[in-house]
Amino acid sequence: MFALSQPVAHAGNLGVGFVVGEPTALSLKIDQPASHAITFRTAWYLNGDPEIYLSGDFTFYNNTLFEVQSDEVSLPVYYGMGGWAMVDDFDRFGGRIPLGLSLRLSDVPLEIFLEISPTLTIYPQTGFDMRGGVGVHIYP
């Protein structure tokens, strides 16, 4: 299903929220004019040795992939690239490719999203992992 759909605009371009998944994190998102966004996340693990997880992504939106018959809702697919770091006694970092689906409402400054992210560990050893979650951003 391909159709031309206009993205739903929020009053502001700064979204704050959270993601539940791997990792569960706080999220800050800066929407750019209708086509892309920059997202930062931070999480912490308190079981065993304390760890802090940080990530930053640059994502693009495809607002035409799913047909939406309403001006109040948009359902863009997003994809991009970013990086992550885990800070603890055994530091590590790598890259990630976030892929997701976002539900945006025009009457409510809210975004609900589902994301998977293949990740590549670069340091200290090369490795592959899959992360993901469900989240919410509120645009105050």
Residue pairs with C-beta under 8 A, 6 or more apart in sequence:
1 65
1 66
1 67
2 64
2 65
2 67
3 64
3 66
3 67
3 68
4 64
5 63
5 64
5 66
5 67
5 68
5 74
5 75
6 63
6 71
6 74
7 34
7 61
7 63
7 74
7 76
7 104
8 71
8 72
8 73
8 74
8 104
8 105
8 106
9 34
9 106
10 31
10 104
10 109
10 111
10 139
11 109
11 139
12 109
12 139
12 140
13 30
13 31
13 32
13 139
14 28
14 29
14 30
14 31
14 139
14 140
15 27
15 28
15 29
15 30
15 31
15 111
15 137
15 138
15 139
16 26
16 27
16 28
16 29
16 137
16 138
16 140
17 26
17 27
17 29
17 111
17 135
17 136
17 137
17 138
18 24
18 25
18 26
18 27
18 135
18 136
19 25
19 27
19 41
19 115
19 133
19 134
19 135
20 133
20 134
20 135
21 115
21 131
21 132
21 133
21 134
21 135
22 131
22 132
22 133
23 41
23 43
23 45
23 53
23 131
23 133
24 43
24 133
25 41
25 42
25 43
25 53
25 55
25 133
26 41
26 42
26 43
27 39
27 40
27 41
27 135
27 137
28 39
28 40
28 41
29 37
29 38
29 39
29 40
29 111
29 137
30 37
30 38
30 39
31 37
31 139
32 38
34 61
34 63
35 60
35 61
36 58
36 59
36 60
36 61
36 80
37 58
37 59
37 61
37 78
38 56
38 57
38 58
38 59
39 55
39 56
39 57
39 59
39 82
39 98
40 54
40 55
40 56
41 53
41 54
41 55
41 56
42 52
42 53
42 54
42 55
43 52
43 53
44 50
44 51
44 52
44 53
45 51
45 53
49 88
49 89
50 88
51 86
51 87
51 88
52 86
52 87
52 88
53 84
53 85
53 86
53 87
54 84
54 85
54 87
55 82
55 83
55 84
55 85
55 96
56 82
56 83
56 84
57 80
57 81
57 82
57 96
57 98
58 80
58 81
58 82
59 78
59 79
59 80
59 82
59 98
59 100
60 78
60 79
60 80
61 76
61 77
61 78
61 102
62 76
62 77
62 78
62 79
63 74
63 76
65 76
65 77
66 75
66 77
68 74
68 75
71 106
72 105
72 106
72 107
73 103
73 104
73 105
73 106
74 102
74 103
74 104
74 106
75 101
75 102
75 103
75 104
76 101
76 102
76 104
77 99
77 100
77 101
77 102
78 98
78 99
78 100
78 101
78 102
78 113
79 97
79 98
79 99
79 100
80 97
80 98
81 95
81 96
81 97
81 98
82 95
82 96
82 97
82 98
83 93
83 94
83 95
83 96
84 93
84 94
84 95
84 96
84 119
85 91
85 92
85 93
86 92
86 93
90 124
91 123
91 124
92 121
92 123
92 124
93 121
93 122
93 123
94 119
94 120
94 121
94 122
94 123
94 127
95 119
95 120
95 122
96 117
96 118
96 119
96 120
96 131
97 117
97 118
97 119
98 115
98 116
98 117
99 115
99 116
99 117
99 118
100 113
100 114
100 115
100 116
101 113
101 114
101 115
102 111
102 112
102 113
103 111
103 112
103 113
104 110
104 111
105 111
109 138
109 139
109 140
110 136
110 137
110 138
110 139
111 136
111 137
111 139
112 134
112 135
112 136
113 134
113 135
113 136
113 137
114 132
114 133
114 134
115 132
115 133
115 134
115 135
116 130
116 131
116 132
117 130
117 131
117 132
118 128
118 129
118 130
119 128
119 129
119 130
119 131
120 126
120 127
120 128
121 127
121 128
121 129
